[in-house]
Amino acid sequence: MQRRLKYLLQIILLVFICRSNAQQSNIIDLRHADLMKGKKPVNGEEVRELTGNVHFDQFPVSGGLVKVWCDTALRFMAQNKLELFGNVKVIRDSVTIRSKEGVYYGDQRLMEGRNGVELERGKTLLTAVNGKYFIDEKRSLFWDNVVLTDTSSIITCNVLNYFEAETRSVATGSVHVFENANGVNIYGDSLVHIEQKKFTLVLKQPRLVKIDTSASGIIDTMVVVSHEMQSIQDTAERFVAIDSVRLVKGDMSARCGKATYSVKNDIIALQTHPIIWSDENQITGDSIRIRMEEKRLRSMWVKNRAMVISRIDTALPNRFNQLTGRELTMYFHENKLEQVDVQKSATSLYYLFDNKEPNGANKSSGDRIFIDFVTGDVDRIKIVGGVQGQYFPEKMISKHEQDYNLDGFRWYDNRPIRQGVHIISE
């Protein structure tokens, strides 16, 4: 019986201590004010007015001294609430909050800033018209003209939640990300950004815009849209677009299921049914890698089921020059096709003309095919190893061109085009 009574007393004492600590944690200590006076009670509650260099402190149970400064304050005693005016500043650990006016709720340990508020933590600065800081949760909610600036990017949006322990931001509404290192802009409706990992995820029809100026002074804008977009700003700085990807850069357009843009080596890798249009050429394969040089298109490497189809003339809508193989490399100069190199099971179908009149077609195959271009026209075709060739007279192929197309032929009419910084289909 005595042992049970002893345990019961210990439990009662522990509950009393916890309640006492909780009550003490909610106490707001007035450290300084030039002048304090009582005001007429509001709804029966005692209210005190403090002016001049006002300073309060609060000690939460979980640790972390909260310091509050302002020019003028109204202290509501029963609610344990402070209404703050003029040069409001709240500090907890490494976080500093400033605003023109606000409210501090002692029981909830919640700071609310109004009419212009900013949160500063290390090299991260968060500003907005209005904001709340949940002190014990180390979480912020900012809204209206939100701007988040950190070491890698600037984010603007309508609403933003910031979790300081994870350096994680969740933004919604008119989201815009500007990457400092590479001048890339990303737009979307929602975003998750983890500053510590240099990782950003943008959802709901994100759009990437990168404006480049070449050495010759030509301005070229790349626009990419997709269902999801990731930005990874680590040592292998890259952007990843996922699902229904569309890309336009200069005269080049593309569609695919996934695109990765590596910033440092200026390479774009396309996967999952990629299609590229360059001038009148259409390129397809299992995967395509585009290499840029001095902001200009330099080469394309197509792997597996590689195929290039070139439209000849709109007056002959069913005739396309075709080139296929297991691997294919296209080289460009001043954004114009200069040479095509096809390897492994290389096959070509090339339509002929005599004084601009149709004159049949040649089908050739070999281990490797080289085609050189001058001002966009075929200048020379070279076939190496296991050469085979066949000529189809004009009478044979006229009105039957589709019967002579190479295996895998398909011409796509949904080429993306750019209007301003938006992408539509032709």
C-alpha positions in Angstrom: 0.0 0.0 0.0 2.8 2.4 0.9 4.6 1.6 -2.4 1.5 2.3 -4.4 1.0 5.6 -2.6 4.6 6.5 -3.2 4.2 5.8 -7.0 1.0 7.9 -7.1 2.7 10.8 -5.4 5.6 10.6 -7.9 3.2 10.7 -10.8 1.3 13.6 -9.4 4.5 15.5 -8.8 5.7 14.8 -12.4 2.4 16.0 -13.8 2.6 19.2 -11.7 6.2 19.8 -12.8 5.3 19.3 -16.5 2.3 21.7 -16.2 4.4 24.2 -14.4 7.1 24.1 -17.1 4.5 24.4 -19.8 3.0 27.4 -18.1 6.4 29.0 -17.6 7.3 28.3 -21.3 4.3 30.5 -22.3 5.4 33.4 -20.2 6.5 36.5 -22.2 9.0 38.6 -20.2 9.1 42.3 -20.8 12.7 43.2 -20.9 12.4 46.9 -21.8 10.1 49.7 -22.9 10.6 53.5 -22.6 7.0 53.9 -21.5 4.2 51.6 -20.4 0.6 52.5 -19.6 -2.7 50.7 -19.2 -5.5 51.1 -21.8 -9.2 50.7 -21.5 -10.0 47.0 -21.2 -11.0 45.3 -24.5 -13.9 42.8 -23.9 -13.0 42.8 -20.3 -9.4 41.9 -21.0 -6.5 43.9 -19.5 -4.4 45.6 -22.2 -1.1 47.4 -21.7 0.5 49.8 -24.2 4.3 49.9 -24.5 6.2 52.4 -26.6 9.9 53.1 -27.3 12.5 50.4 -27.8 10.2 47.6 -26.7 11.8 44.2 -26.0 10.3 40.9 -25.0 11.8 37.4 -24.3 10.2 34.0 -24.2 11.8 30.7 -23.2 10.1 27.6 -24.8 10.4 24.3 -23.0 12.1 22.7 -26.0 14.8 25.4 -25.8 15.6 28.2 -28.1 15.2 31.7 -26.7 12.8 33.9 -28.6 13.5 37.6 -28.7 11.0 40.2 -29.9 11.6 43.9 -30.6 9.4 46.7 -31.9 8.6 50.4 -31.6 5.2 50.0 -30.1 3.2 47.1 -28.7 -0.2 46.3 -27.3 0.0 43.5 -24.7 -3.2 41.5 -24.2 -2.7 39.9 -20.8 -5.4 37.2 -20.8 -4.6 36.0 -24.4 -0.9 36.2 -23.8 -0.7 38.0 -27.1 1.3 41.0 -28.5 0.3 43.3 -31.3 3.5 44.8 -32.7 4.1 48.0 -34.7 7.1 49.6 -36.3 10.5 47.9 -36.9 9.3 44.5 -35.7 12.1 41.9 -35.3 11.9 38.4 -33.9 15.0 36.2 -33.4 15.1 32.5 -32.6 18.4 30.7 -33.0 19.7 31.4 -36.5 16.3 32.7 -37.8 15.5 36.5 -37.9 12.1 37.7 -38.9 11.4 41.4 -39.7 8.1 43.1 -40.6 6.4 46.5 -40.4 3.8 45.1 -38.0 2.6 41.8 -36.7 1.2 39.7 -33.9 3.1 37.4 -31.5 1.0 34.6 -29.9 2.8 33.5 -26.7 0.7 30.3 -26.1 1.1 29.0 -29.7 4.6 30.5 -30.0 3.6 31.9 -33.4 4.8 35.0 -35.1 2.6 36.6 -37.8 4.0 39.4 -39.9 1.9 41.8 -42.0 2.3 44.4 -44.7 5.9 43.4 -45.6 7.7 40.5 -43.9 11.0 38.8 -44.3 12.7 35.7 -42.8 16.5 35.4 -42.9 18.4 32.2 -42.1 22.1 32.1 -43.1 22.2 32.7 -46.9 18.5 32.1 -47.3 16.1 35.1 -47.5 12.4 34.8 -47.7 10.2 37.8 -48.3 6.4 38.4 -48.8 3.6 40.7 -48.0 2.4 38.5 -45.2 3.8 35.5 -43.3 3.7 33.3 -40.3 6.5 31.6 -38.4 5.7 28.5 -36.3 8.6 28.7 -33.8 8.5 25.2 -32.3 7.9 23.5 -35.7 10.6 25.7 -37.4 8.2 26.2 -40.2 7.1 29.3 -42.2 4.0 30.1 -44.2 4.4 33.1 -46.5 1.9 34.4 -49.1 1.4 37.3 -51.6 4.4 38.3 -53.7 6.7 35.6 -52.2 10.4 35.7 -53.0 12.9 33.0 -51.8 16.6 33.6 -52.4 19.3 31.1 -51.6 22.7 30.1 -52.8 21.5 28.4 -56.0 18.3 30.1 -57.1 15.6 32.7 -56.7 12.0 31.5 -56.4 8.9 33.6 -56.7 5.3 32.4 -56.1 1.9 33.1 -54.5 2.2 30.9 -51.4 5.3 29.2 -49.9 5.8 26.8 -46.9 9.4 26.7 -45.7 10.7 23.9 -43.4 14.0 25.2 -42.1 15.3 22.0 -40.6 15.1 20.3 -44.1 15.8 23.5 -46.0 12.7 22.4 -47.9 10.3 24.8 -49.7 6.9 24.0 -51.1 5.6 26.7 -53.4 2.2 27.0 -55.2 0.7 29.5 -57.6 2.6 31.3 -60.5 5.9 29.6 -59.6 9.1 31.0 -61.2 12.6 29.7 -60.5 15.7 31.5 -61.7 18.9 29.4 -61.5 21.8 31.7 -60.7 24.6 29.7 -62.1 23.3 29.2 -65.6 20.5 31.7 -66.2 17.8 29.1 -66.6 14.2 30.1 -65.9 11.6 27.5 -64.9 7.9 28.2 -64.6 5.1 26.1 -63.2 2.1 25.9 -60.8 3.8 24.0 -57.9 7.3 23.3 -56.7 9.3 21.4 -54.1 12.8 22.9 -53.5 15.5 21.4 -51.1 18.3 24.0 -50.9 20.6 21.6 -49.0 20.5 19.1 -51.8 20.3 21.7 -54.6 17.2 19.9 -55.8 14.0 21.3 -57.3 10.9 19.5 -58.5 8.3 21.5 -60.5 4.9 19.9 -61.3 1.9 20.8 -63.4 3.1 21.7 -66.9 6.5 23.2 -66.0 8.3 25.3 -68.6 12.1 25.8 -68.9 13.4 28.9 -70.8 17.1 29.5 -71.4 18.2 32.5 -73.5 21.7 32.1 -74.9 23.9 34.5 -76.9 26.4 32.8 -79.3 29.9 34.1 -79.9 28.6 35.8 -83.0 26.0 37.7 -81.0 23.0 35.6 -82.2 20.4 35.3 -79.5 18.9 31.8 -79.3 16.1 30.7 -76.9 15.6 27.1 -75.7 12.1 26.3 -74.4 11.2 22.9 -72.8 7.8 21.9 -71.5 6.7 18.6 -69.8 4.5 17.2 -67.1 7.3 17.2 -64.5 10.7 18.9 -64.3 13.7 18.4 -62.0 16.6 20.7 -61.4 19.7 19.2 -59.8 22.4 21.8 -59.1 25.2 19.5 -57.8 28.5 18.8 -59.4 26.7 17.2 -62.4 24.4 20.2 -62.9 21.4 19.1 -65.0 17.7 19.5 -65.7 15.4 16.6 -66.2 12.0 16.9 -68.0 9.7 13.9 -67.7 6.6 12.8 -69.6 5.2 14.4 -72.8 8.4 16.4 -73.3 8.5 19.1 -76.0 11.7 21.1 -76.8 12.4 23.9 -79.2 15.7 25.6 -79.8 16.3 27.7 -82.9 15.3 25.6 -86.0 15.4 22.3 -83.9 12.3 20.8 -82.3 11.9 17.6 -80.3 9.4 15.3 -78.5 10.2 12.5 -76.1 9.3 10.8 -72.9 12.3 12.0 -70.9 15.0 14.7 -71.6 18.1 15.5 -69.6 20.0 18.7 -70.2 23.6 18.7 -68.8 24.6 22.3 -68.4 28.4 22.1 -68.0 29.0 20.0 -71.1 26.0 21.4 -73.0 24.5 18.0 -73.9 20.8 17.2 -74.2 19.9 13.5 -73.9 16.5 12.3 -75.2 14.9 9.0 -74.2 11.6 7.1 -74.6 10.5 7.4 -78.2 12.5 10.6 -79.1 11.7 12.5 -82.3 13.8 15.5 -83.5 13.0 17.8 -86.4 15.9 19.9 -87.8 15.1 22.1 -90.8 13.3 19.5 -93.1 14.9 16.5 -91.4 13.2 14.2 -88.9 15.4 12.0 -86.7 14.2 9.1 -84.6 15.8 6.2 -82.6 15.8 4.5 -79.2 17.8 7.4 -77.7 19.4 10.6 -79.0 22.2 12.7 -77.6 22.5 16.3 -78.8 25.8 18.1 -78.3 26.0 21.9 -78.4 29.1 24.0 -78.8 29.3 27.7 -78.2 25.5 27.7 -77.8 25.1 26.2 -81.4 24.1 22.7 -82.5 27.2 20.7 -83.2 26.2 17.0 -83.4 23.5 14.4 -82.8 24.2 10.7 -82.0 21.3 8.3 -82.5 21.4 4.8 -81.0 19.4 1.8 -82.1 16.8 1.9 -84.9 18.3 5.2 -86.0 16.5 6.9 -88.9 16.7 10.2 -90.7 13.8 11.2 -93.0 14.1 14.3 -95.2 11.1 16.0 -96.9 12.0 16.6 -100.6 9.4 19.0 -101.8 5.9 19.9 -100.7 4.9 19.5 -104.3 5.8 15.8 -103.9 4.3 15.1 -100.5 4.9 11.3 -100.6 8.6 11.4 -101.4 11.1 11.4 -98.6 14.9 10.7 -98.6 15.5 8.1 -96.0 18.5 6.8 -94.1 18.6 4.1 -91.4 21.0 2.0 -89.4 21.7 0.8 -85.9 23.8 3.9 -85.1 23.8 7.3 -86.7 25.7 10.5 -86.2 24.8 13.9 -87.7 27.3 16.8 -87.7 26.3 20.4 -88.0 28.0 23.7 -88.8 26.3 27.0 -88.1 23.2 25.0 -87.2 23.2 23.5 -90.7 23.5 19.8 -91.5 27.1 19.1 -92.8 27.5 15.3 -92.7 25.7 12.1 -91.7 27.5 9.0 -90.7 25.5 5.7 -90.5 27.0 2.6 -89.1 25.9 -1.1 -88.8 23.2 -2.3 -91.3 23.2 1.1 -93.0 20.5 1.6 -95.7 19.5 4.7 -97.8 16.7 5.6 -100.1 17.4 8.6 -102.2 15.1 10.1 -104.8 16.7 11.4 -108.1 15.9 14.3 -110.3 16.9 15.2 -113.9 16.6 19.0 -114.6 14.3 19.2 -111.6 12.0 16.5 -113.0 11.5 13.3 -110.9 13.7 10.5 -112.1 13.2 7.5 -109.9 15.1 6.5 -106.7 18.2 4.7 -105.6 18.2 2.2 -102.7 21.7 1.4 -101.3 23.0 -0.5 -98.3 26.4 -1.3 -96.7 28.3 -1.6 -93.5 28.6 2.2 -93.3 27.2 5.2 -95.3 28.6 8.7 -95.3 26.5 11.6 -96.8 28.0 15.1 -97.2 25.8 18.2 -97.5 26.4 21.6 -99.0 23.9 24.4 -98.2 21.4 21.8 -97.2 21.6 19.7 -100.3 23.3 16.3 -100.8 26.8 16.7 -102.2 28.3 13.2 -101.9 27.2 9.7 -100.8 29.9 7.2 -99.9 29.1 3.5 -99.0 31.7 1.3 -97.3 31.7 -2.5 -96.9 29.1 -5.0 -98.4 27.8 -2.5 -100.9 24.5 -3.3 -102.6 22.4 -1.0 -104.7 19.2 -0.9 -106.7 17.6 1.6 -109.0 13.8 2.1 -109.2 12.6 3.8 -112.4 10.2 6.7 -112.2 7.4 4.7 -113.9 7.7 2.0 -111.2 7.6 4.3 -108.1 5.3 7.1 -109.3 2.1 7.1 -107.1 3.5 4.1 -105.2 6.2 5.8 -103.1 4.8 4.4 -99.9 5.6 0.9 -101.1 9.4 1.7 -101.2 9.8 3.4 -97.8 12.4 1.8 -95.6 11.5 -0.4 -92.6 10.5 1.8 -89.7 9.4 4.8 -91.8 6.9 7.1 -90.2 6.6 10.9 -90.8 5.2 12.8 -87.8 3.2 16.0 -88.3 3.0 17.1 -84.7 6.3 19.1 -84.7 6.4 21.6 -81.8 7.0 25.3 -82.6 7.8 28.2 -80.3 5.7 31.3 -80.0 7.5 33.7 -77.7 8.4 31.5 -74.7 5.6 29.1 -75.2 5.4 25.9 -77.3 2.5 24.8 -79.5 2.2 22.1 -82.2 2.2 22.9 -85.9 
